[in-house]
Amino acid sequence: MATLATLIVLLPLVGFLYVLSSGAHQSERAIGVVATGVVAGSFVAAVAAFFVLIHHASREVTVHLFTWFDVGSLHVSVALLVDPLSVTMCLFVTGISALIHLYSTSYMHAEKDFRKFFLYLNLFVFSMLVLVLANNLVLTFVGWEGVGVCSYWLVSYYFDRDAAASAGKKAFLYNRVGDVGLLYAMFLLFSHLHTLNYLDVFRRVGSLSGSTATLVVLALLLGATGKSAQIPLFNWLPDAMEGPTPVSALIHAATMVTAGVYLLVRMSPVLTLSSSGRLTIAIIGGATAFVAATIATAQKDIKKVLAFSTVSQIGYMVLAVGVGAYGAAIFLMVAHAFFKALLFLGSGSIIHSLHGEQDLRKMGALQRFLPLTYPTFLIGWLAISGVPPFAGFWAKGDVLTNAYSHDKLLWLLGLATAILTAYYMTRLFVLTFRGNERFREVTEGHDPHESPWSMTLPLLVLAVLAVLGGLLDLPWAHGRSLATFLAPTFGYVAPTSALSTLTQWGLAVVDVAAAIIGLAAAMTIWRDRVSSDRYEKTFFEKVWYWDDAYDAMVGRPLTHAATYADRVVEPRVLDGAVAGVAGSVRRSALGLRKVQSGFARHYALAMVLGTAVVVVYLVARVG
């Protein structure tokens, strides 16, 4: 197990070092083969680790590599925790990432920074694997910051464009706000438990008071809202679409935005101690899912629709965590990785065929030009819309069933989100593949073309996974389900009520009805439309004016403060104080300069007078 766990982490790092050291002298093909091969090798190692783990007695193995630092009572090792949760994360992270790497070899062909792109991509995967395999919060934080800086580099990959440069900075700054929460949680845990090792924290967590546990949970939630793009820090993620499409797929499906949910699930034994903290998590998740879904209904950029869809789907996962359905959260995370990677890579194939066009209003009738992209995208559309028997139906239904058993209002919010999800994804599908051909001006009269095999093969694999992903955790597969496999790693949360079989079937029927309502509404509205002020509300298109509010409350006041400091505080106060000190020294020097006349007789007179004063003083004291 030690060798396998080490290989999982180190292979992407080896690829990074190879591309860094010798990639400048290698062809695109060589770089692509190495960068993709090491991630594929990491996936193979993760599969092998999974089979070793299921036959391991404790289902929990710590692989100690070396001691990082040892200061006082803080002992931090570079060590890997291999358990059902970390192995599950490694499997889909490496598997999806390998497909995205393969896809990128063609999508990024002839880019001037091809080598740099794969350099960052390998480092991104390495950082994510460090994050999920770390056996302590300090090492997790290293991976946490690693994916943050890699996302900055990749989102602003086209840094010569102002929009891309700004999007990268926005993502970086929003995530730093979230980092404050994670660091505060770490400080609290260490001050009370004197350890940041996960297993030690879980063994001692019972000694935390209720108020302290709630503070830790809320701090962890702040960290998760930054990394996983939840309210109030969600609006960096749609702007991150300025990066290349494979980056969007990697961030949304396999790496960064899943990190916050992973952290909450990993810390589930702490979450168990705070019912108010869990309720806050559930409310944030449910509200984010709904708000993001409403915004997606009015977006005209194909990638932005998918971006807000990710925010909404992550909201479902956070909702599941809040109601204690940790297994459901991970099930949806895995299923979402399948169909969201499929949708993003499918959108990349569409954009590739239209020479970079992303506006839904300039697409239409593409089904006969993209014979492989079209059916695979159709599968992704049905999966995320919650149509049975695709993976999204089972995973989303699991979340909604658990929400129903804990809080009916949260369930209703989730159900409304499900209707909106089916609606906006159907709108996207219809505007892209149905209707009239609106792309002739974009393609300059040429027909759109299907992508090469290295781009379509990942689509086919992901389409199969989106169809069969529900087999991981079907309701009647309790003995061999994903939830059963993961259960030993979770803190226990007592269910508020047990649902009868009839109720569960009823909820499943309601889920199907929600999908059908959303699909039917969108088909009816968008069959003969390209845009509509009635159905594409400016309020939603402008992201509920969230950015405008931040600009008014934070951006502009800080800009005014910086301007005032530049024009008043620095020249008049800071520079004035420095100039005042300098002036005082200068005036003192000018005064002393008068004493230094340069005549020896003046100095001799001063010495005589000084000696006389001393003599008089001494005589006076003796007298």
Secondary structure by P-SEA (a helix, b strand, c coil): caaaaaaaccaaaaaaaaaacccccccaaaaaaaaaaaaaaaaaaaaaaaaaaaaccccbbbbbcccccccccccccbbbbbcaaaaaaaaaaaaaaaaaaaaaccccccccaaaaaaaaaaaaaaaaaaaaacccaaaaaaaaaaaaaaaaaaaacccccaaaaaaaaaaaaaaaaaaaaaaaaaaaaaaacccccaaaaaaacccccaaaaaaaaaaaaaaaaaaaccccccccccccccccaaaaaaaccccccaaaaaaaaaaaaaaaacaaaaaaaaaaaaaaaaaaaaaacccccaaaaaaaaaaaaaaaaaaaaaacaaaaaaaaaaaaaaaaaaaaaaaaaaaaaacccccccccccccccccaaaaaaaaaaaaaacccccaaaaaaaaaaaaaaaccaaaaaaaaaaaaaaaaaaaaaaaaccccccccccccccccbbbbcaaaaaaaaaaaaaaaacccccccccccccccccccccccbbbbcccccaaaaaaaaaaaaaaaaaaaaaaaaacccccccccccccccccccaaaaaaaaccaaaaaaaaaaaacccccccaaaaaaaaaaaaaaaaaaaaaaccccaaaaaaaaaaaaaaaaaaaaaaac
